[in-house]
Amino acid sequence: MPASSSHAEELQMLPGNMECADCGAHCPDWASVNHGVLICIDCAGTHRSLGAHISKVKSTQLDSWRGEELQSFASKGGNLQANALLTQAGAPPPPPRGASRGTLERYIRAKYAPNSPPHGDSPQPAADPVEAMIRRMQAARKARRTTERAALRLQAPAWPLRSFPFSSESV
């Protein structure tokens, strides 16, 4: 079930939640559920690009929220408390209001996924041999899936294309 308007209002009543946790835009209606912050639609796009394992993004108006998600979100204390905790953990200071989209994207990545490579860059080679082996296996699995999908697309259709239930003489 979608979050009711009372749930959305409750989320916005948490300290600092009347502004986007990342850019300061007014009345954000998206959330990073696992971080417990409300964000605007523009910052939500960057959060989504981080992956759900880093930032699980949901709409406060359109998406379904489970009770435990609402409780977990509220337990984080709102944008002010979450930002304070992230700053203590080494998050960079926020860019000035009106910063460019690229500046905001770099800030969001550094704030929530400080060890991830910048968008579009390939990951750095692993120093740990086990990590390197895992990356090679993941790359091989991805290549195999891509090849299998391509092969499926090239297969002939299951129905005959050249036979028709009528002949040209019967027309």
KAVEN-V756858 format. One record per pair of residues at least 24 apart in sequence whose C-alpha atoms are under 7 Angstrom apart, sorted by sequence separation. I is the first residue (numbers start at 1). J is the second residue. D is the distance in whole Angstrom. If there is no record, write none. Layout:
i & j & d
I & J & D
I & J & D
This chain:
i & j & d
32 & 56 & 5
33 & 57 & 6
32 & 57 & 5
33 & 58 & 7
31 & 57 & 6
32 & 58 & 7
30 & 57 & 7
31 & 58 & 5
30 & 58 & 6
31 & 59 & 6
30 & 59 & 4
31 & 60 & 7
29 & 59 & 6
30 & 60 & 6
29 & 60 & 5
29 & 61 & 7
33 & 69 & 7
36 & 73 & 4
36 & 74 & 7
34 & 73 & 7
33 & 73 & 6
36 & 76 & 5
37 & 78 & 6
38 & 79 & 7
36 & 78 & 6
37 & 79 & 5
37 & 82 & 7
36 & 82 & 7
8 & 60 & 5
8 & 61 & 7
3 & 60 & 6
3 & 61 & 6
21 & 79 & 5
2 & 61 & 7
46 & 105 & 6
54 & 113 & 7
2 & 62 & 6
3 & 63 & 7
2 & 63 & 5
3 & 64 & 6
17 & 78 & 6
2 & 64 & 4
3 & 65 & 6
15 & 77 & 7
16 & 78 & 6
17 & 79 & 5
1 & 64 & 5
2 & 65 & 6
11 & 74 & 7
14 & 77 & 6
15 & 78 & 5
16 & 79 & 5
1 & 65 & 7
14 & 78 & 5
15 & 79 & 6
16 & 80 & 5
15 & 80 & 6
24 & 97 & 7
23 & 97 & 6
22 & 108 & 7
